[in-house]
Amino acid sequence: MFPLILCYVVLTIVRPQEYIPALLGVPVLPIVLALAFAAWLASGARRPRAPQFIILLAFFAVLMFSEVANGWVGGVKDQLGKFGPVVLTFFMIAAACNTQRRILVLMAVMVMCATVLAVHGIGQANTGVGWTGIPLGDDGRIQYVGIFNDPNDLGMLFVSVFPMACLLLKRAGFFGKLFWLACILTLLYGVRLTNSRGAMLGVLVVAGGYIWYRRGVIVAGVLGAAGLAVMKLLSSRMQELDAGEESASGRVDAWYEGLQMFKSHPLFGVGPGNFTDYNPLTAHNSFVLVLAETGFVGYVLWLMLIGYTFWMVATVLRLKPDPITDPERHAAWSIERPMALTLLLSLCGMFTCAFFLSRSYMIVLYVVLAIVTGFYLGARERIGDMPSFSMSESGMRWVPAAIGSIAGLFVLVSILLRTEG
């Protein structure tokens, strides 16, 4: 099963089926996914328990019901084809990747795949066309095929795997360090070539989060401000990072329209994929997109999915068993801590990008969420005495959290609109 999962991840990121003539028209992804799912069922593996499994299924149901509520019964089939594979992928990765070895292997595969896309972008920037046949964007930004055709999506992928590459670098031998260092530099240069402001901020958040954890908030703040100044020098688009700039202004207007969609369809939204039926520009904010398209019900579930995942890695990092009174548990925790920090930084970088992108349903996001879920389930067994996170005990806390975040979005958009004026 696990090799098939790795194969599916490679096909999802590198996507050779979309530019190699012999594979065009062949349903490679569905076939590999079906084989992996069949192998998972046949393995008879114990079904793990975590709130994310139930939440994701409920969110999937809301996506389909929202389509029906907005008058399109055929949307149920559409969502089965679009989001169904995401759900299956999440379940399999979260169930299979519960050991450090498997997680490290999956991280390595994701980093190498992302590096391939960055190398493609470098060639594209130098020659004007990548080996996929995809040309450099009209604005000089690199792009890839399929779900990574948007430079911002490429940047989000690079940011998501950047902390993983750093962990692999730290754990490798001499030659391995050279390899992973080359990958890291290629990924960072790839972020530069995407010229994505969200991705650059994501890199800054990852670096700042690590420094904060190691050196404290003051050092992180000072270095973060210096890093932002350097990024503004390196990127013309970062120099335009204000609400009055044309691109930023269009995004704020889209956020406003998304909030209006929520007000007119508060429970189940306007339906997945229907945002651009109401506004010519997409939301450019994953939180606003979910709120507008799935309403309060879908938004609460999506926020729960994210919240529990952050909570899991934070729980591991905060544990800190006493090395004197509980040396064995402290030793086990010391092994898990670097991976917990890596996954937390990946989440922070990814959702920094997601705040400026409409990627609420993108599979890479759910792959990272699944890795965290699997990691925590395994860490609970290896460390012991950590919470299992029951929705019956903590599920209702996400309702006021959702209300507060929605209110925050309204306030933020109101302030930005006034700034535009």
N, C-alpha and C positions, 0 to 999 in steps of 0.2 A: 504493500500500500504506500509506504513512505516514498519509494523511488517514483511512483506514479504521481504523487503530490508534487515532488520536486520537478518532474517533467512538466506538469501543468503550470507551475509557477514560471518556469523558463519560457514556455509557449505564451503565457500571458504577458510577460514583460518584453521579451525579444521579438515575438510575433513573426517568425519566419513564414508562417502560413499566409501572410498578407503581402509578401513581396517575392517569394521564390515561386517561379512559374509552375513547377511541378506540384506545389501544395495549394495553389489558388483554387478555391471552390471546394476543397476537401474539408469536411467538418472536423478538423484535427482537435480543436479544443473540446468540443462536446464529447468526442470519442474518449479522449484521455480522462476527462472528468468522470464520465460514466464508468470507465474501467477502475479508476481510483475509488469511486464510491462503492462499486460492487466488491472490490477487494476489502474495503473497510467493513462492510456488512458481513462478508464471509469470514473475516478474521475473528469475529465474535468478541472483539475487544470491549472491555467494560466501558459503558457510556458515562463519561464524566459529568459531574454536577457543578454547575456554575450558573449564576443568574443570566449571563449573557446568552446562553442557549435559548432560554425561554423568551427573553426580550427580543432577540433577533427574529425569532419565529413570529412573535406578536407584531413586530414592525413590518415584517413581510406581509402579514395578513392585512395590516392597515394600508399598505401600498395598494393592494388589490382592491380592498373595500373602497378606498378613496376614488379609484377609477370608476367603480360602479356608481358611487354616490354622485359623481359628476357626469353621469349619463353614458358611460362607455363600458358596457359589459365585456366587450372584447379586450379591455385593458387587463383583465385577470390573466388571460393567456399571454399578453404582452409582458406582464411583470414576471410570470413564470419563466419566460425565456430570458429576460434581462437580469432580474435580481435573484432568481432561483439558483443559478450557478454560484453567485456570491454566498448565499446561505450554505450551500453544500461545501464550498471551499472552506468557509469559516469552521463548520462543524468538524471537517476532517483534520484541518491543521490544529485546531484547539485540542482535539482528541489525541492526535499523533505526536505533537511536539510538546511532550511533558517531561523530556529529559534534556539536560544541558547539551549533550552531544547532538541530538537531533536539531535543537534550536540553533546551535552553532553552524551545523551543516546548511540549514535553511538560510540563515543569515549570509553565509558565504556565497550561496547560489544567488541570492538577491543582490548582493553587492557586485558580484561578477557580471550579472545580467545588466544592472544599471550602468556599470562601467562600459559595457559594450555599447550601450546607447549614448554614453558620453563620448566615446571614441568616434561613433558615427557622427555626432554633432561637430566634433573637431574637424573631421574630414569635410563635413558639409560647409563649415565656416571657411575652410581653406579653398575648396573647389567650387562651392556653390550648390553642389548636389551630393547627397549621401549615397551609399551603396544600395539603399532601398529604392532609389529613384526619386526620393522626396527632396525637393529643392529647399534652399534656405528661405526663410520667410521674407516677405516684402519689407519688413522692418529690420531685417538683418539678424533675426533671432532664430536659433536652431529649433528643429522640430523632428518628429519621428512619425511612424505609421500608427494607425489605429487609435487607441485610447491615449496615446502620447503625441498626437498630432499638434496639440497646443503646447507651446514652450513652457507655460505655467505648470502643466501636468508633468513635464519632464523635470522641472525644477523641484516639484513636490516629491517625486520619486527619489531624486538625488539627495534631498534633505533627509528623507525618511531612513535611507540606508547609511547615511554618513556616520551616525554614532555606532552602527553595527560594524562598519569597516574599522573604526577606531578600536573597538573591543577585540576584533580579530587581530589587529596590529599588535595590541598589547600582549596577546596570548601566544603569538607566533615565535618561531625561532628566527635566526638571522636572515636567511633567505626569504622566509615567510614575511618578515617585517618589511623587506624591500618590496615584495609584491603588493602587500596591502597598503603600504605607503604610496606606491604608484597609483593604486586604485583611488585612494583618498584624494590625491592631488588632481587626478583626472576628473573625479566627481565634482570637486570644488571649481575646477576650470569649466566644467559643464554647466554648473550653476551660473557662472559668469557669462557664458555664451547664451544661456536662456534669457538673460537680462530680465529675469522675473523678480520684481520687488518683493513679492511674497516669499519666494525661495531664499532671497538674500536675507530677509528678516528672519526666516526660519533657521538659517545657518547661525545667525547672530544669537538667536534664542537658545539653540543647542549649546553653543560655546559659552554663553552667559550662564545657562543652567548648570553646566559642569563646574564653572568657576565658582558659582554661588554655593554649590554643594561642597566644594573643596576649600574655598577661601573666604566665603561669607558674602553678604549682599553688597557691602560697600565696595569691595574690590570688583565684584561682578558689575556693579553699576558704572564705575569709572571706566573699566575696560570696555563695557558695552557701549558707552557714549563714544569712546575713541573708535571702536569698531564701526559704529554707524557713520562717523565722519569719514573714515577710510572708504566705506562702501559708497558714499555719496561722491567721492572723488573718482571711484572706479566706474560708476554707472551713471549715465545721463538720466535714466529713468528714476533712479533714487534721488537725484537732485530735484525732481518734480513731485516729491512725496508730500503733497498737501491737498486739502480738500478742494482747492480752487482749480487745480490742474484738470485738464479736460477729461483724461481717462478716470482719474479719481472721482471727479464730479459725476461722471456717468454711473460709476459704481454706487455712489451714495444715492443717486436717484433710483437706481435699481433696488437698493435696500429699502428705500421708502415705499416703492411700489409693492415689494414683497410683503411689507408690513400691512399695506392696505389690502392685499389679497387675504392675509390672515384675518383681518377685521371683517371682511365680507364672507369668508368661509372658515370660521373659527375652529370647528371640530375636526374636520378631515381634509381641509385645504382644497386647493383647486385641482389636485390630482398630479401624480408624478409625471414629469416631463411637460406639464402644461404651463409652466411659468412664462415661457416666451409667447404663449397665446395671449397673455395679458400685458406683456411688456416686451419690446423688441430686443432688449439687452437682458441676458441671463442674470441671475442674482449676484454672481461674483462673491458669494458668501454662503458656505455650506450650511450654516445655522439658519440663515434667513430662508434659504431654499427649502429646507426640510419644514420649517414653520409654515411657509406659504403653500407648499404642495401637499403636505400631510396634516396640517392643522395642529392643534394643541395635543391631540392624542398621539400622533406620530412623533411630534417634537419631544414629548415627555419620554417616550420609549427610546428615541435616538440619544437623548441626553443621558438616560440611564445606562445605555450601552457604553457610552464614552466614560461616564462618571465611574462606573464600577471598575472599568479597566484601569483608569488612573489610580483609583483607590487601591487596587491590588498591588501595583508596583510600589506605591507610597507606603503601604503596610509593611512590605519586606524591608524597605530602606529604614523605616522608623523602628524596626523591631529591636536591634542592638542588644542581644542577650549578654549577660554579664560573663566575661571571660574567666572570672574566678569561681563563681558559684555554679556556672553551667558551661564548662569549657567545650563539651562536645557540640552543644547546640550553637555556641558562638562560632565554632570552627565551620559548622555547616552553613551558618548564615554568612560568614565571610566569603564562602565560595559563591553563594547566590547573589550577594550584593552587587558585584560589578555588572552582572547581567540585568539586574533590576534597574540599576542606574542607566544602563544603555537603553533599555526599553522605554524608560521614562523620558529620556532625552529624544528618542525617536518619536514618541507620542507628541511631545511638546513642539518639536520642529514640524511635524506633519500637520498638526492642528493650527499652528501659526499660519502655514500655507493655506489650509482649508478655510480659514477665516476670510481669506481674500479670493477664494476660488469656489466655484459651484461643483464640488466633487463629493457630494453627500453619499452617492451610491457607487463610487469608484472602488473596484475590487482591491487595489493595493492598500487602501485604508483598512479594509476588513481583514486583510492578511495580517497586518501589523496587530490589529486588535485580537486576532485569533492567536498569534504567537504569545502575546501577553497573557491571555487566558490560559493557554496550555502551560506556560511557564509557572504561573501562580499555582495551578493545580498540582504540578510536580513539586514545587518548592514547599507546599504545605506538607507533603509526605516526607520530604527530605529534612526539613527543619522541625516540623511539628508545632502544635499549639498556636496555630494562626486561624483567624476567622474564616468561615466558609461562605460568608456573605449570602444570607437568606433574604429573599425579597419580602417575605412575610414580616421580617424584623426591620428592614431598612428601605423597603421599596417606596413607601409613601413620602420619604424625605425629598424625593426627586420632583414631586409636584410643586412645592414652594420654590425649589431651586429653579425649575422651569419658569415659573411665574416671575421670579426675580430676574432671570436672564432675559426674558422677553421684555420686561420693563427696562432693563439696561439697554437693550437694542433700540427701543423707542427713544430713550434719552440720548443715546449716542447719535442716532440719525438726526434727531432734532438739532443737536449741537452742530453737527457737520453741515447741515443745510443752512444754518445761520452763518456759519463760517464762509460758506460759498458766497452768500449774499454780501 
